Amino acid sequence: MVASISSVRSVSVSTVVPQIPTRQPCVLALSNFQSYFSFERYIKQVFYFSAPGSSALKQHDDQEEEEEDQEQKSPRIDNHDEEEFQRLVCSMRESLSRLLVPYYPLAGRMRRRERLTTIQELHCNDAGVMVVAAMANTALGDARQCPIEHELYPEPRVTKFQCAGIAVGVLTCENILDASSSFPFLRAWGEIHRGLALAVAPSFDSSVLKPRDPPQVNLPVRDYVVAPPPASTVEAMAKSSHDAIPDRQRLFHIAPDRVRELVAEVQRGRFFSSRDEPPPSSFEAISAMIWKCVADVKDLDDSESMTYIYALSTKGPKRWSPEIPSHYCGSSAHIPCLAAPVGEIRKNHISHAAKLLRDDIHSATQERIQSAIDWMELHLRAGIFVDDNFPLPRWSGRAINSNSLTAFPIYELDFGWGRPRHFSFVLDAEPGSGAAILLPTRDGGRDRHLAIRLPENQMKKLLEHQFFLKFATPV
């Protein structure tokens, strides 16, 4: 069964504000990684939970006894009618209200600092977070084919299925939170909802990624470019979306043994054959497979350039000094945009693309990233919009925008109903281009899900691509 828009109906809408009002006025300065976007971008994700006590959950969970204890402490949601479901949603709103006290910026609104400036700041005015409760006329067993995530608006949505399963859809503003901050926030929501204390208080001090004074661009800036004003960007996006071939998103499974085989395949290639070259990581191998196979299915000449765009966290002792605190809450990801001739990616062994990615990651030194931050500062001060270095024209179809969430605690989210049964991520690809995201599975380890979004004609070719299907199985 596939759920249509008419099979999901909203039953209530409310705005949640911090339980304790934020002292006013409260304006939060944003880092350049947060304010450089020429328009707001959102991360869309849905967590699917089986009803507590269901055989489906117990069959796949290796912590049955722990979850049964949680069931005794938490209200059961199986066989609840609409009124009882509303009470459950009310309790989630209450826990979110408590969490918004330390996470007060998430209840605020972004504003331009001045009328003609491009510098943005966050007004922590307790405007609140809108939460929608909905009911779906379908079963959770159909969740991977149920497109309710495409009905998300800029607010969390709690949806109950016929089987009493629950989907928690969350839409976070990428200008404010990247993945390294959004998943800890969601995990904290689950802990507060279960009656636990907040383990670590978040920090919103964006000065950890501040520009130098004065700004110094010591290295060439490749990954960011001057962008048109937001109004023209949105207009161009609308026109490109109208003219472009419809996109399709598909989920693929890459089993641990296939990951090992892919890594071995990359290592056998001549670009990794040196004894001094460490084995490729699973990220390098899978990213190279995505780049190479998508290049094969795109209608591009060998002489054209194709850009592989990925996210690189600045958190961690090896990436930034002084080290950015793990509890820093904000957008701290650098976005490298690696371009190469399509012909080179297609004709060379997969190890060529993997070596390009490895060298690019290693070249992302603190000075390279700091120079980019300082370059942004100079342009933002001058009232000039900047953005990621997508190929120009922006929606030419010569890019694949990717990310990896395998290091994040996706399946640790627990509202008292046990771990998520399934997780889905809605990809927003530039019209005509493509997007891919690597996800962990509930089984953990090297077991992977890969979500890819491509124009319909290109997705059809990918589903027939023998090398791709050797490692990735359609779900």
NUDRENKOL-343034 format. One record per residue (C-alpha): residue number from 1; x negated, y negated, z negated. Coordinates in steps of 0.05 Angstrom, whole numbers, always signed. Example, Ala and Ser with C-alpha at 12.3 -4.5 7.8 and 13.67 -1.06 7.14 Angstrom:
BEGIN
VEXTI,resi,px,py,pz
VEXTI,1,-246,+90,-156
VEXTI,2,-273,+21,-143
This chain:
BEGIN
VEXTI,resi,px,py,pz
VEXTI,1,+0,+0,+0
VEXTI,2,-25,-70,+16
VEXTI,3,+1,-127,-27
VEXTI,4,+27,-186,+13
VEXTI,5,+35,-257,-13
VEXTI,6,+108,-243,-27
VEXTI,7,+89,-184,-72
VEXTI,8,+54,-229,-122
VEXTI,9,+97,-279,-158
VEXTI,10,+78,-331,-210
VEXTI,11,+117,-328,-275
VEXTI,12,+84,-385,-313
VEXTI,13,+33,-441,-305
VEXTI,14,+0,-479,-362
VEXTI,15,-60,-523,-375
VEXTI,16,-109,-502,-428
VEXTI,17,-150,-555,-464
VEXTI,18,-204,-548,-518
VEXTI,19,-174,-529,-585
VEXTI,20,-214,-586,-617
VEXTI,21,-214,-649,-574
VEXTI,22,-280,-672,-545
VEXTI,23,-305,-737,-573
VEXTI,24,-295,-792,-521
VEXTI,25,-324,-822,-480
VEXTI,26,-364,-762,-458
VEXTI,27,-400,-762,-391
VEXTI,28,-449,-708,-372
VEXTI,29,-507,-721,-324
VEXTI,30,-515,-667,-271
VEXTI,31,-579,-639,-242
VEXTI,32,-593,-648,-168
VEXTI,33,-577,-574,-158
VEXTI,34,-507,-591,-182
VEXTI,35,-494,-657,-149
VEXTI,36,-526,-648,-80
VEXTI,37,-466,-611,-51
VEXTI,38,-429,-658,-5
VEXTI,39,-363,-626,-26
VEXTI,40,-338,-580,-82
VEXTI,41,-350,-506,-73
VEXTI,42,-317,-450,-112
VEXTI,43,-336,-380,-132
VEXTI,44,-276,-333,-127
VEXTI,45,-277,-267,-164
VEXTI,46,-227,-217,-192
VEXTI,47,-236,-166,-248
VEXTI,48,-188,-106,-248
VEXTI,49,-172,-71,-313
VEXTI,50,-134,-5,-322
VEXTI,51,-81,-5,-376
VEXTI,52,-113,+17,-442
VEXTI,53,-104,+91,-454
VEXTI,54,-96,+107,-380
VEXTI,55,-129,+171,-355
VEXTI,56,-162,+133,-299
VEXTI,57,-202,+90,-347
VEXTI,58,-221,+147,-393
VEXTI,59,-242,+191,-336
VEXTI,60,-295,+142,-312
VEXTI,61,-318,+111,-377
VEXTI,62,-376,+140,-416
VEXTI,63,-355,+104,-479
VEXTI,64,-286,+135,-492
VEXTI,65,-289,+134,-568
VEXTI,66,-311,+61,-570
VEXTI,67,-255,+40,-523
VEXTI,68,-203,+79,-563
VEXTI,69,-225,+40,-625
VEXTI,70,-216,-24,-586
VEXTI,71,-146,-1,-565
VEXTI,72,-126,+6,-638
VEXTI,73,-149,-65,-652
VEXTI,74,-118,-97,-589
VEXTI,75,-46,-101,-564
VEXTI,76,-30,-47,-513
VEXTI,77,-6,-72,-446
VEXTI,78,+21,-9,-414
VEXTI,79,+97,-10,-405
VEXTI,80,+103,-82,-426
VEXTI,81,+160,-122,-397
VEXTI,82,+152,-193,-372
VEXTI,83,+163,-224,-440
VEXTI,84,+109,-181,-472
VEXTI,85,+62,-196,-414
VEXTI,86,+74,-270,-427
VEXTI,87,+53,-259,-499
VEXTI,88,-11,-226,-476
VEXTI,89,-26,-284,-429
VEXTI,90,-11,-332,-486
VEXTI,91,-64,-298,-528
VEXTI,92,-114,-305,-470
VEXTI,93,-98,-379,-465
VEXTI,94,-110,-386,-540
VEXTI,95,-178,-352,-536
VEXTI,96,-196,-394,-476
VEXTI,97,-177,-457,-515
VEXTI,98,-224,-437,-571
VEXTI,99,-280,-422,-522
VEXTI,100,-271,-489,-487
VEXTI,101,-294,-524,-551
VEXTI,102,-368,-505,-540
VEXTI,103,-356,-501,-464
VEXTI,104,-321,-570,-462
VEXTI,105,-351,-591,-394
VEXTI,106,-309,-537,-360
VEXTI,107,-247,-575,-380
VEXTI,108,-273,-639,-348
VEXTI,109,-273,-668,-278
VEXTI,110,-328,-687,-230
VEXTI,111,-333,-760,-207
VEXTI,112,-379,-803,-165
VEXTI,113,-421,-847,-210
VEXTI,114,-403,-908,-169
VEXTI,115,-357,-920,-110
VEXTI,116,-412,-920,-57
VEXTI,117,-462,-872,-89
VEXTI,118,-473,-798,-75
VEXTI,119,-494,-783,-147
VEXTI,120,-441,-743,-184
VEXTI,121,-429,-736,-259
VEXTI,122,-381,-696,-301
VEXTI,123,-328,-732,-342
VEXTI,124,-314,-686,-402
VEXTI,125,-245,-715,-412
VEXTI,126,-208,-651,-434
VEXTI,127,-165,-652,-371
VEXTI,128,-161,-578,-380
VEXTI,129,-161,-512,-342
VEXTI,130,-97,-490,-308
VEXTI,131,-79,-417,-321
VEXTI,132,-28,-379,-280
VEXTI,133,+8,-315,-301
VEXTI,134,+33,-272,-244
VEXTI,135,+64,-203,-232
VEXTI,136,+47,-158,-172
VEXTI,137,+96,-111,-139
VEXTI,138,+42,-58,-128
VEXTI,139,-2,-10,-166
VEXTI,140,-73,-21,-190
VEXTI,141,-94,+41,-153
VEXTI,142,-87,-1,-90
VEXTI,143,-132,-56,-117
VEXTI,144,-187,-51,-65
VEXTI,145,-135,-62,-10
VEXTI,146,-95,-114,-50
VEXTI,147,-114,-184,-27
VEXTI,148,-87,-222,-87
VEXTI,149,-155,-254,-95
VEXTI,150,-142,-293,-30
VEXTI,151,-83,-326,-65
VEXTI,152,-126,-358,-118
VEXTI,153,-122,-433,-130
VEXTI,154,-173,-472,-171
VEXTI,155,-151,-438,-237
VEXTI,156,-155,-371,-271
VEXTI,157,-98,-323,-254
VEXTI,158,-76,-265,-298
VEXTI,159,-36,-214,-258
VEXTI,160,+1,-153,-283
VEXTI,161,+12,-93,-237
VEXTI,162,+70,-44,-237
VEXTI,163,+25,+7,-271
VEXTI,164,+11,-42,-328
VEXTI,165,-60,-54,-302
VEXTI,166,-86,-125,-306
VEXTI,167,-126,-168,-257
VEXTI,168,-162,-229,-283
VEXTI,169,-178,-276,-225
VEXTI,170,-227,-331,-238
VEXTI,171,-247,-389,-194
VEXTI,172,-306,-430,-218
VEXTI,173,-336,-492,-188
VEXTI,174,-405,-476,-160
VEXTI,175,-425,-548,-170
VEXTI,176,-420,-537,-245
VEXTI,177,-435,-463,-256
VEXTI,178,-475,-414,-215
VEXTI,179,-472,-339,-226
VEXTI,180,-526,-340,-281
VEXTI,181,-479,-384,-322
VEXTI,182,-409,-362,-301
VEXTI,183,-416,-289,-322
VEXTI,184,-442,-305,-392
VEXTI,185,-383,-353,-399
VEXTI,186,-334,-298,-379
VEXTI,187,-367,-248,-426
VEXTI,188,-361,-300,-482
VEXTI,189,-287,-308,-466
VEXTI,190,-277,-233,-475
VEXTI,191,-316,-234,-542
VEXTI,192,-275,-292,-569
VEXTI,193,-211,-257,-546
VEXTI,194,-231,-195,-585
VEXTI,195,-241,-237,-648
VEXTI,196,-317,-239,-645
VEXTI,197,-360,-300,-658
VEXTI,198,-395,-335,-600
VEXTI,199,-464,-301,-597
VEXTI,200,-502,-360,-566
VEXTI,201,-479,-432,-559
VEXTI,202,-488,-458,-488
VEXTI,203,-532,-517,-470
VEXTI,204,-511,-566,-416
VEXTI,205,-575,-607,-417
VEXTI,206,-592,-613,-343
VEXTI,207,-657,-650,-357
VEXTI,208,-691,-582,-353
VEXTI,209,-688,-591,-277
VEXTI,210,-697,-666,-275
VEXTI,211,-737,-702,-219
VEXTI,212,-805,-732,-234
VEXTI,213,-811,-806,-248
VEXTI,214,-826,-830,-197
VEXTI,215,-803,-774,-150
VEXTI,216,-860,-740,-113
VEXTI,217,-849,-699,-50
VEXTI,218,-916,-663,-48
VEXTI,219,-894,-606,-2
VEXTI,220,-849,-606,+60
VEXTI,221,-776,-595,+44
VEXTI,222,-747,-541,+89
VEXTI,223,-686,-517,+52
VEXTI,224,-645,-581,+47
VEXTI,225,-624,-632,+98
VEXTI,226,-587,-698,+104
VEXTI,227,-513,-683,+110
VEXTI,228,-453,-722,+137
VEXTI,229,-404,-754,+88
VEXTI,230,-355,-705,+56
VEXTI,231,-295,-730,+96
VEXTI,232,-328,-715,+162
VEXTI,233,-354,-648,+135
VEXTI,234,-284,-626,+115
VEXTI,235,-257,-650,+182
VEXTI,236,-311,-611,+220
VEXTI,237,-297,-549,+178
VEXTI,238,-223,-553,+193
VEXTI,239,-237,-559,+268
VEXTI,240,-287,-502,+267
VEXTI,241,-240,-458,+228
VEXTI,242,-185,-471,+279
VEXTI,243,-230,-454,+338
VEXTI,244,-268,-396,+307
VEXTI,245,-251,-322,+313
VEXTI,246,-217,-298,+249
VEXTI,247,-263,-270,+196
VEXTI,248,-258,-202,+163
VEXTI,249,-287,-180,+97
VEXTI,250,-306,-108,+84
VEXTI,251,-335,-71,+25
VEXTI,252,-389,-19,+33
VEXTI,253,-421,+30,-16
VEXTI,254,-495,+42,-19
VEXTI,255,-509,+103,-63
VEXTI,256,-573,+107,-104
VEXTI,257,-603,+160,-58
VEXTI,258,-589,+115,+2
VEXTI,259,-623,+57,-33
VEXTI,260,-685,+100,-43
VEXTI,261,-683,+122,+30
VEXTI,262,-677,+50,+53
VEXTI,263,-736,+28,+9
VEXTI,264,-777,+86,+36
VEXTI,265,-758,+67,+108
VEXTI,266,-783,-4,+97
VEXTI,267,-847,+20,+64
VEXTI,268,-862,+65,+124
VEXTI,269,-862,+6,+171
VEXTI,270,-927,-25,+194
VEXTI,271,-912,-91,+159
VEXTI,272,-913,-54,+91
VEXTI,273,-965,-1,+109
VEXTI,274,-1023,-35,+73
VEXTI,275,-1046,+0,+10
VEXTI,276,-1051,-68,-23
VEXTI,277,-978,-83,-9
VEXTI,278,-933,-65,-67
VEXTI,279,-871,-24,-50
VEXTI,280,-810,-66,-28
VEXTI,281,-757,-81,-80
VEXTI,282,-686,-57,-68
VEXTI,283,-666,-130,-58
VEXTI,284,-719,-140,-4
VEXTI,285,-699,-75,+31
VEXTI,286,-624,-86,+30
VEXTI,287,-631,-160,+49
VEXTI,288,-674,-140,+108
VEXTI,289,-622,-89,+130
VEXTI,290,-567,-142,+127
VEXTI,291,-609,-192,+166
VEXTI,292,-629,-142,+220
VEXTI,293,-561,-110,+229
VEXTI,294,-523,-175,+230
VEXTI,295,-573,-202,+281
VEXTI,296,-556,-142,+324
VEXTI,297,-481,-155,+323
VEXTI,298,-484,-230,+335
VEXTI,299,-477,-257,+405
VEXTI,300,-543,-294,+404
VEXTI,301,-601,-296,+453
VEXTI,302,-668,-268,+429
VEXTI,303,-698,-338,+436
VEXTI,304,-648,-368,+387
VEXTI,305,-664,-376,+313
VEXTI,306,-624,-342,+258
VEXTI,307,-626,-364,+185
VEXTI,308,-622,-318,+125
VEXTI,309,-598,-359,+65
VEXTI,310,-605,-331,-5
VEXTI,311,-605,-355,-77
VEXTI,312,-666,-357,-121
VEXTI,313,-658,-369,-196
VEXTI,314,-704,-417,-230
VEXTI,315,-693,-382,-297
VEXTI,316,-747,-337,-323
VEXTI,317,-820,-347,-346
VEXTI,318,-850,-332,-278
VEXTI,319,-807,-383,-240
VEXTI,320,-808,-446,-282
VEXTI,321,-852,-479,-336
VEXTI,322,-831,-496,-388
VEXTI,323,-783,-438,-384
VEXTI,324,-710,-456,-373
VEXTI,325,-670,-430,-433
VEXTI,326,-627,-369,-418
VEXTI,327,-568,-404,-451
VEXTI,328,-573,-464,-403
VEXTI,329,-504,-470,-371
VEXTI,330,-504,-502,-302
VEXTI,331,-528,-491,-231
VEXTI,332,-601,-474,-232
VEXTI,333,-609,-436,-166
VEXTI,334,-654,-457,-110
VEXTI,335,-626,-440,-41
VEXTI,336,-681,-418,+8
VEXTI,337,-662,-420,+82
VEXTI,338,-708,-374,+120
VEXTI,339,-705,-378,+196
VEXTI,340,-736,-331,+248
VEXTI,341,-725,-317,+322
VEXTI,342,-668,-268,+333
VEXTI,343,-711,-226,+380
VEXTI,344,-765,-215,+327
VEXTI,345,-713,-191,+277
VEXTI,346,-679,-145,+327
VEXTI,347,-740,-114,+361
VEXTI,348,-787,-105,+303
VEXTI,349,-782,-51,+250
VEXTI,350,-740,-69,+189
VEXTI,351,-804,-78,+150
VEXTI,352,-816,-143,+190
VEXTI,353,-754,-176,+161
VEXTI,354,-770,-149,+91
VEXTI,355,-841,-178,+95
VEXTI,356,-814,-246,+117
VEXTI,357,-767,-246,+57
VEXTI,358,-822,-224,+8
VEXTI,359,-870,-278,+33
VEXTI,360,-815,-330,+28
VEXTI,361,-798,-311,-43
VEXTI,362,-871,-314,-63
VEXTI,363,-878,-383,-31
VEXTI,364,-821,-411,-73
VEXTI,365,-868,-440,-125
VEXTI,366,-848,-490,-178
VEXTI,367,-880,-545,-137
VEXTI,368,-841,-527,-75
VEXTI,369,-776,-528,-115
VEXTI,370,-795,-591,-154
VEXTI,371,-811,-627,-89
VEXTI,372,-742,-608,-64
VEXTI,373,-710,-636,-128
VEXTI,374,-750,-701,-120
VEXTI,375,-731,-706,-46
VEXTI,376,-658,-699,-65
VEXTI,377,-667,-754,-117
VEXTI,378,-694,-803,-66
VEXTI,379,-636,-790,-19
VEXTI,380,-582,-790,-72
VEXTI,381,-607,-856,-100
VEXTI,382,-603,-885,-30
VEXTI,383,-530,-862,-23
VEXTI,384,-547,-808,+27
VEXTI,385,-512,-740,+24
VEXTI,386,-555,-677,+26
VEXTI,387,-537,-604,+33
VEXTI,388,-564,-534,+46
VEXTI,389,-604,-528,+110
VEXTI,390,-553,-489,+150
VEXTI,391,-570,-485,+225
VEXTI,392,-547,-545,+264
VEXTI,393,-495,-551,+289
VEXTI,394,-474,-527,+221
VEXTI,395,-424,-475,+245
VEXTI,396,-464,-448,+303
VEXTI,397,-459,-375,+280
VEXTI,398,-534,-372,+270
VEXTI,399,-535,-357,+196
VEXTI,400,-519,-305,+143
VEXTI,401,-508,-333,+73
VEXTI,402,-525,-280,+21
VEXTI,403,-531,-270,-54
VEXTI,404,-542,-214,-104
VEXTI,405,-504,-205,-169
VEXTI,406,-535,-138,-189
VEXTI,407,-572,-169,-248
VEXTI,408,-510,-199,-280
VEXTI,409,-465,-167,-333
VEXTI,410,-404,-160,-289
VEXTI,411,-379,-96,-321
VEXTI,412,-391,-120,-392
VEXTI,413,-329,-165,-391
VEXTI,414,-281,-137,-443
VEXTI,415,-217,-169,-469
VEXTI,416,-203,-108,-512
VEXTI,417,-177,-65,-455
VEXTI,418,-244,-32,-438
VEXTI,419,-292,-49,-382
VEXTI,420,-267,-71,-313
VEXTI,421,-247,-14,-267
VEXTI,422,-264,-54,-205
VEXTI,423,-293,-122,-187
VEXTI,424,-283,-161,-123
VEXTI,425,-316,-224,-98
VEXTI,426,-284,-267,-45
VEXTI,427,-336,-291,+5
VEXTI,428,-330,-359,+37
VEXTI,429,-368,-357,+103
VEXTI,430,-380,-418,+146
VEXTI,431,-335,-410,+207
VEXTI,432,-371,-368,+259
VEXTI,433,-429,-349,+213
VEXTI,434,-427,-295,+160
VEXTI,435,-435,-280,+86
VEXTI,436,-458,-220,+46
VEXTI,437,-463,-206,-28
VEXTI,438,-495,-148,-64
VEXTI,439,-456,-123,-125
VEXTI,440,-468,-72,-180
VEXTI,441,-417,-16,-188
VEXTI,442,-385,+10,-251
VEXTI,443,-435,+68,-251
VEXTI,444,-494,+20,-258
VEXTI,445,-566,+37,-240
VEXTI,446,-583,+30,-167
VEXTI,447,-511,+44,-145
VEXTI,448,-490,-15,-102
VEXTI,449,-430,-46,-68
VEXTI,450,-442,-93,-10
VEXTI,451,-388,-142,+11
VEXTI,452,-396,-172,+80
VEXTI,453,-354,-225,+116
VEXTI,454,-362,-234,+191
VEXTI,455,-321,-256,+251
VEXTI,456,-274,-200,+270
VEXTI,457,-311,-181,+334
VEXTI,458,-377,-177,+298
VEXTI,459,-349,-136,+241
VEXTI,460,-323,-86,+292
VEXTI,461,-394,-78,+319
VEXTI,462,-423,-71,+249
VEXTI,463,-375,-15,+233
VEXTI,464,-405,+22,+293
VEXTI,465,-478,+4,+278
VEXTI,466,-513,+71,+268
VEXTI,467,-573,+45,+229
VEXTI,468,-528,+5,+182
VEXTI,469,-481,+65,+171
VEXTI,470,-540,+109,+155
VEXTI,471,-546,+73,+88
VEXTI,472,-479,+37,+77
VEXTI,473,-411,+73,+75
VEXTI,474,-346,+34,+86
VEXTI,475,-302,+36,+24
